[in-house]
Amino acid sequence: MFLKTPVELTEHERSEIENYVMSSWFPWYRAPEQTLVPIDPRVANQVVNAPYFCHTLMRRSEVENQPGEIVSPSYKFFEIIFLRWCITNNIKVNTIYRACLNLVTYAPGEFSVPHVDHTFPHNNWIMYLNDVDRVCTLLFDNNMVPVEEIETKAYTSVAFSQQQHAHQYPKGTDHRFVLVFTWK
């Protein structure tokens, strides 16, 4: 599966995202690195496993067919957006494994460490919350060659199935805000 689409939001949802989630009032937490997977030697000179900020909505499930644990009062707000997108695109959801908001700033690498989110079959959905010029989500083939570059454009999304992916880093003082769900 590969699907890139706009995400329909209400004025209230846009306002909450723009005036609360991306404000200085929303709780963001620093993570020391973006992934625990080893760096593939084929891309080692291009990547950096940099710190970033996150807000976990649902903790990652490590067990297939078992949902993650909801840990944020903001979860339901974002789940409604995700499930509406699924209905609009005729996508069935059996189990949600993970949900989070990520905030990425500048780092000196070309892109983050390519990784797959779970060891079992799953799908990824990323919704971009802001525009960031020349910063893409990269999808890789089995040879670690980027085969898709998805631009960071506010209120668009990309969905894909269990594929190596990474993101480019913003330049200067730009920030990249995204919403991520994984599901089966």
C-alpha positions in Angstrom: 0.0 0.0 0.0 1.1 3.5 -0.8 -1.4 6.3 -0.5 -0.8 10.1 -0.4 -3.9 12.2 0.3 -5.1 15.5 1.8 -6.7 15.2 5.2 -10.0 16.9 5.8 -10.1 18.8 9.0 -12.8 20.9 10.7 -12.0 24.5 11.5 -12.0 23.5 15.2 -9.4 20.7 14.5 -7.1 23.1 12.6 -7.4 25.7 15.3 -6.5 23.1 18.0 -3.5 21.9 16.0 -2.2 25.4 15.1 -3.0 27.2 18.3 -2.4 24.5 20.9 -0.4 21.5 19.6 2.2 23.7 17.8 2.2 26.3 20.6 4.5 26.7 23.6 1.6 25.3 25.8 1.6 21.8 24.5 3.7 19.2 26.4 6.6 17.9 24.3 9.1 15.5 25.7 12.7 15.1 24.6 13.8 11.6 23.3 17.5 11.0 23.2 17.4 9.3 19.8 14.9 8.5 17.1 15.3 4.7 16.9 17.1 1.9 18.6 17.7 -0.1 15.3 21.2 -0.5 14.1 22.3 1.8 11.3 22.6 0.0 8.0 26.2 0.4 6.7 24.9 1.3 3.2 23.6 4.6 4.6 25.8 5.1 7.6 27.6 8.2 6.2 24.3 9.9 5.5 22.3 9.4 8.7 22.2 10.8 12.2 20.2 9.3 15.1 19.4 12.7 16.6 17.3 13.7 19.6 13.8 14.9 18.9 10.7 15.9 20.8 7.6 13.7 21.0 4.2 13.5 22.6 3.1 9.9 22.9 -0.6 9.5 22.5 -0.6 5.6 22.6 2.5 3.7 23.7 3.9 1.3 21.1 2.6 -2.3 21.2 5.3 -4.9 21.0 2.7 -7.7 20.4 0.9 -8.3 17.1 -2.9 -7.9 17.3 -2.6 -6.1 20.7 -3.3 -2.4 20.8 -0.9 0.0 22.5 -1.7 1.7 25.8 -3.4 5.1 25.5 -1.3 7.6 27.7 -2.4 11.0 26.6 -5.7 12.9 27.0 -5.1 14.2 23.4 -5.4 10.7 22.0 -9.1 10.7 21.2 -8.8 14.0 19.3 -6.2 12.6 16.9 -7.8 9.1 16.7 -11.0 10.8 15.4 -9.0 12.5 12.6 -7.1 9.2 11.8 -10.3 7.1 11.7 -12.1 9.6 9.5 -9.2 9.5 7.1 -9.5 5.7 7.1 -13.2 5.8 6.4 -12.8 8.4 3.6 -10.1 6.1 2.0 -11.9 2.8 2.5 -9.2 1.5 4.8 -10.0 -1.1 7.5 -8.5 -0.8 10.9 -8.4 -3.8 13.2 -5.7 -2.8 15.7 -4.0 0.5 16.4 -0.5 -0.3 17.6 1.0 3.2 18.2 0.1 6.9 18.0 2.4 9.9 18.6 3.2 13.4 17.6 6.8 14.2 16.6 8.6 17.5 16.5 12.0 17.4 14.7 14.5 20.2 14.5 17.8 20.6 12.6 20.4 17.8 12.8 23.6 17.5 10.8 22.7 14.4 8.8 21.0 14.0 5.4 18.2 12.0 7.0 17.3 10.0 10.1 18.0 6.3 10.5 15.8 4.3 8.1 13.7 1.9 10.1 10.5 -0.2 10.3 8.3 0.6 13.2 7.3 -2.9 14.3 8.7 -6.5 13.8 5.2 -7.7 12.7 3.0 -6.7 9.8 1.6 -3.2 10.1 0.8 0.0 8.2 2.1 3.5 8.9 0.1 6.8 8.5 1.9 10.1 8.8 0.0 13.4 8.7 2.0 16.6 8.3 1.0 19.4 10.6 3.0 22.1 9.0 4.8 23.0 5.7 8.6 22.6 5.7 10.4 23.3 2.4 12.8 20.8 1.1 12.2 18.3 3.9 10.7 14.9 2.9 9.8 11.6 4.3 11.8 9.0 2.5 10.7 5.4 1.7 13.5 2.9 0.9 13.7 -0.2 -1.2 15.5 -3.4 0.1 18.8 -2.0 -1.1 18.4 1.2 1.0 17.8 3.4 -2.0 15.1 6.0 -1.6 12.2 5.2 -3.8 9.7 7.8 -2.6 10.1 11.4 -1.3 7.0 12.8 0.3 7.0 16.5 0.9 6.1 18.0 4.3 2.9 19.8 3.4 0.4 20.7 6.2 -2.7 18.5 6.3 -1.5 16.0 3.8 -0.8 12.4 4.7 1.0 9.4 3.5 0.2 5.7 4.3 2.4 2.8 3.6 2.9 -0.8 4.7 5.8 -2.0 6.8 8.5 -0.2 4.8 11.9 1.2 5.7 11.4 5.0 6.1 13.2 8.0 7.4 12.9 11.8 7.3 15.1 14.6 6.3 15.9 17.3 8.8 14.7 20.8 8.7 17.2 23.5 8.0 18.0 26.5 10.3 15.3 27.2 12.8 12.5 25.3 11.0 10.5 22.6 12.8 8.7 19.5 11.4 5.5 18.5 13.2 3.9 15.2 12.3 1.2 12.9 13.6 1.9 9.1 13.3 -0.3 6.1 13.7 0.6 2.5 13.1 -2.1 -0.1 12.6 -3.2 -3.4 11.1 
